[in-house]
Amino acid sequence: MENSISIRTAKASDLETLLEFEQGVIEAERPLDPFLAEGTLTYYNIPELISSDQIHFVVAVSRNELVASGYLRVENSKHYHKNPTHGYIGFIYVKPEFRGKRISNFVISSLQDWAKEKKLNELRLDVYSNNLSAIKAYERFGFEKSLVNMRIDI
């Protein structure tokens, strides 16, 4: 399977599939987050993700089919952090029938390579604390837990 996966930069012609991926992310996160609004949601400005020179947006392809996505955005760090900038990873999505094959590792490795080219020394991402399979995958890649974001409905 791994030999049939390739990673390439996302293109404008991928938009329709990427919009479907976005809805897949939202569908997966709805049961994890009671604070998500009802109805149709969008998370990303996908054309901007594709066109920005501060964002590296990639897709994984298997037999000419888009099967996964992810981006890395260069962000300014807090003034008290040692690295003035860092890479923020988002929109990690793998089509359900391709999960469990560590395709997200190929996506993240590609993003990490781009981050190194940009001389970034740190990568960050957000993951729901109750998304144990994603946390496990990110930890296998080498990510460590950092802050815990807490909230209350009042």
TINUVO-836699 format. One line per field, with one value per residue (C-alpha): residue number from 0; residue in three letters; x negated, y negated, z negated. Coordinates in Angstrom, 3 decimals. Layout:
BEGIN
nr: NUM | ...;
rest: ALA | ...;
X: X | ...;
Y: Y | ...;
Z: Z | ...;
! end
This chain:
BEGIN
nr: 0 | 1 | 2 | 3 | 4 | 5 | 6 | 7 | 8 | 9 | 10 | 11 | 12 | 13 | 14 | 15 | 16 | 17 | 18 | 19 | 20 | 21 | 22 | 23 | 24 | 25 | 26 | 27 | 28 | 29 | 30 | 31 | 32 | 33 | 34 | 35 | 36 | 37 | 38 | 39 | 40 | 41 | 42 | 43 | 44 | 45 | 46 | 47 | 48 | 49 | 50 | 51 | 52 | 53 | 54 | 55 | 56 | 57 | 58 | 59 | 60 | 61 | 62 | 63 | 64 | 65 | 66 | 67 | 68 | 69 | 70 | 71 | 72 | 73 | 74 | 75 | 76 | 77 | 78 | 79 | 80 | 81 | 82 | 83 | 84 | 85 | 86 | 87 | 88 | 89 | 90 | 91 | 92 | 93 | 94 | 95 | 96 | 97 | 98 | 99 | 100 | 101 | 102 | 103 | 104 | 105 | 106 | 107 | 108 | 109 | 110 | 111 | 112 | 113 | 114 | 115 | 116 | 117 | 118 | 119 | 120 | 121 | 122 | 123 | 124 | 125 | 126 | 127 | 128 | 129 | 130 | 131 | 132 | 133 | 134 | 135 | 136 | 137 | 138 | 139 | 140 | 141 | 142 | 143 | 144 | 145 | 146 | 147 | 148 | 149 | 150 | 151 | 152 | 153;
rest: MET | GLU | ASN | SER | ILE | SER | ILE | ARG | THR | ALA | LYS | ALA | SER | ASP | LEU | GLU | THR | LEU | LEU | GLU | PHE | GLU | GLN | GLY | VAL | ILE | GLU | ALA | GLU | ARG | PRO | LEU | ASP | PRO | PHE | LEU | ALA | GLU | GLY | THR | LEU | THR | TYR | TYR | ASN | ILE | PRO | GLU | LEU | ILE | SER | SER | ASP | GLN | ILE | HIS | PHE | VAL | VAL | ALA | VAL | SER | ARG | ASN | GLU | LEU | VAL | ALA | SER | GLY | TYR | LEU | ARG | VAL | GLU | ASN | SER | LYS | HIS | TYR | HIS | LYS | ASN | PRO | THR | HIS | GLY | TYR | ILE | GLY | PHE | ILE | TYR | VAL | LYS | PRO | GLU | PHE | ARG | GLY | LYS | ARG | ILE | SER | ASN | PHE | VAL | ILE | SER | SER | LEU | GLN | ASP | TRP | ALA | LYS | GLU | LYS | LYS | LEU | ASN | GLU | LEU | ARG | LEU | ASP | VAL | TYR | SER | ASN | ASN | LEU | SER | ALA | ILE | LYS | ALA | TYR | GLU | ARG | PHE | GLY | PHE | GLU | LYS | SER | LEU | VAL | ASN | MET | ARG | ILE | ASP | ILE;
X: 0.000 | -2.668 | -4.412 | -1.257 | -0.946 | -2.492 | -2.469 | -2.083 | -1.176 | 2.563 | 3.897 | 6.967 | 8.345 | 8.447 | 10.975 | 14.084 | 12.463 | 10.886 | 14.293 | 15.501 | 12.476 | 13.316 | 16.816 | 15.232 | 13.117 | 16.187 | 18.228 | 15.446 | 15.131 | 18.845 | 19.104 | 15.882 | 16.937 | 20.349 | 19.496 | 19.574 | 22.475 | 25.383 | 25.870 | 23.350 | 19.900 | 16.661 | 13.275 | 10.874 | 10.395 | 9.151 | 8.243 | 6.054 | 4.472 | 3.576 | 2.257 | 0.488 | -3.300 | -3.196 | -1.269 | -2.375 | 0.772 | 0.329 | 2.471 | 1.756 | 2.666 | 3.294 | 3.942 | 4.941 | 7.371 | 6.924 | 6.924 | 5.512 | 4.599 | 2.716 | 1.149 | -1.610 | -1.288 | -4.161 | -2.975 | -4.491 | -5.107 | -4.291 | -6.913 | -8.062 | -8.742 | -12.291 | -11.379 | -10.074 | -8.088 | -6.768 | -4.873 | -1.221 | 0.191 | 3.857 | 6.451 | 4.989 | 7.604 | 7.467 | 10.418 | 12.026 | 11.198 | 7.495 | 7.146 | 4.872 | 2.210 | 0.187 | 0.810 | 0.916 | -2.763 | -3.604 | -1.654 | -3.282 | -6.751 | -6.261 | -5.140 | -8.089 | -10.490 | -9.023 | -9.295 | -12.992 | -13.480 | -11.847 | -14.274 | -11.468 | -12.495 | -9.107 | -5.823 | -2.509 | 0.983 | 4.277 | 6.127 | 9.203 | 8.242 | 10.851 | 9.568 | 7.380 | 6.566 | 5.286 | 3.299 | 1.725 | 0.803 | -0.750 | -2.678 | -3.999 | -5.280 | -7.052 | -4.662 | -4.293 | -1.323 | -1.707 | 1.127 | 4.636 | 7.341 | 10.291 | 13.735 | 17.110 | 20.596 | 22.228;
Y: 0.000 | -2.506 | -2.174 | -3.298 | -6.540 | -9.731 | -13.203 | -16.314 | -19.960 | -20.615 | -22.321 | -24.413 | -21.469 | -19.478 | -21.909 | -19.741 | -16.778 | -18.999 | -20.481 | -16.901 | -16.241 | -19.364 | -18.034 | -14.717 | -16.526 | -18.327 | -15.110 | -13.358 | -16.231 | -16.818 | -13.994 | -15.228 | -18.852 | -19.798 | -23.465 | -23.134 | -25.013 | -23.187 | -23.022 | -23.368 | -24.508 | -25.385 | -25.463 | -26.433 | -28.922 | -26.195 | -28.458 | -30.484 | -27.298 | -26.353 | -29.760 | -31.224 | -31.244 | -30.923 | -27.640 | -24.306 | -22.318 | -18.738 | -15.799 | -12.098 | -10.294 | -6.611 | -5.506 | -9.043 | -9.345 | -11.944 | -10.026 | -12.452 | -16.066 | -18.351 | -21.770 | -23.556 | -27.291 | -29.499 | -31.372 | -33.903 | -32.487 | -34.269 | -36.873 | -34.777 | -31.592 | -30.768 | -30.252 | -33.463 | -31.416 | -27.884 | -25.637 | -24.964 | -21.749 | -21.521 | -19.796 | -16.345 | -14.104 | -10.559 | -9.028 | -6.376 | -3.447 | -4.416 | -4.857 | -2.618 | -2.594 | -5.467 | -7.699 | -10.678 | -9.951 | -10.508 | -13.766 | -15.004 | -13.949 | -16.013 | -18.994 | -18.546 | -18.536 | -21.839 | -23.274 | -22.382 | -24.116 | -27.201 | -26.924 | -26.310 | -24.581 | -23.707 | -22.200 | -22.486 | -21.163 | -20.985 | -17.765 | -17.069 | -15.505 | -12.775 | -11.889 | -9.083 | -7.510 | -10.826 | -11.523 | -8.070 | -8.666 | -12.062 | -10.659 | -7.826 | -10.524 | -12.216 | -14.955 | -15.516 | -16.912 | -20.520 | -22.726 | -21.576 | -23.983 | -24.027 | -25.601 | -25.726 | -26.375 | -29.130;
Z: 0.000 | -1.036 | 2.303 | 4.087 | 2.070 | 3.357 | 1.835 | 3.947 | 3.504 | 3.564 | 6.698 | 7.455 | 9.441 | 6.146 | 4.632 | 4.972 | 3.225 | 0.575 | -0.229 | -0.778 | -3.017 | -5.021 | -5.668 | -6.673 | -9.277 | -10.618 | -10.697 | -12.632 | -15.112 | -15.801 | -18.361 | -20.005 | -20.439 | -21.832 | -21.192 | -17.389 | -15.818 | -14.224 | -10.470 | -7.678 | -8.794 | -7.078 | -8.783 | -6.027 | -3.220 | -0.894 | 2.073 | -0.315 | -1.689 | 1.878 | 2.984 | -0.071 | -0.084 | -3.903 | -3.681 | -2.289 | -1.474 | -0.340 | 0.666 | 0.659 | 3.862 | 4.475 | 8.051 | 9.117 | 6.181 | 3.440 | 0.157 | -2.431 | -3.062 | -5.400 | -5.539 | -7.385 | -7.972 | -9.123 | -12.217 | -14.577 | -18.028 | -21.283 | -22.141 | -25.115 | -23.115 | -22.088 | -18.416 | -16.813 | -14.277 | -14.121 | -11.764 | -12.510 | -11.068 | -10.189 | -7.981 | -8.522 | -6.960 | -5.635 | -3.791 | -6.021 | -3.737 | -3.813 | -7.582 | -9.612 | -6.888 | -8.408 | -5.421 | -7.785 | -8.533 | -4.849 | -4.888 | -8.112 | -6.923 | -3.771 | -5.849 | -8.187 | -5.230 | -4.011 | -7.537 | -7.620 | -4.250 | -5.806 | -8.752 | -11.254 | -14.472 | -15.892 | -14.707 | -16.520 | -16.016 | -17.842 | -18.530 | -20.619 | -23.962 | -23.408 | -19.916 | -21.221 | -17.855 | -16.483 | -19.640 | -19.397 | -15.740 | -16.487 | -19.458 | -17.265 | -14.923 | -17.851 | -18.959 | -22.695 | -24.589 | -25.613 | -26.859 | -27.655 | -26.497 | -28.913 | -28.700 | -30.360 | -29.052 | -31.161;
! end
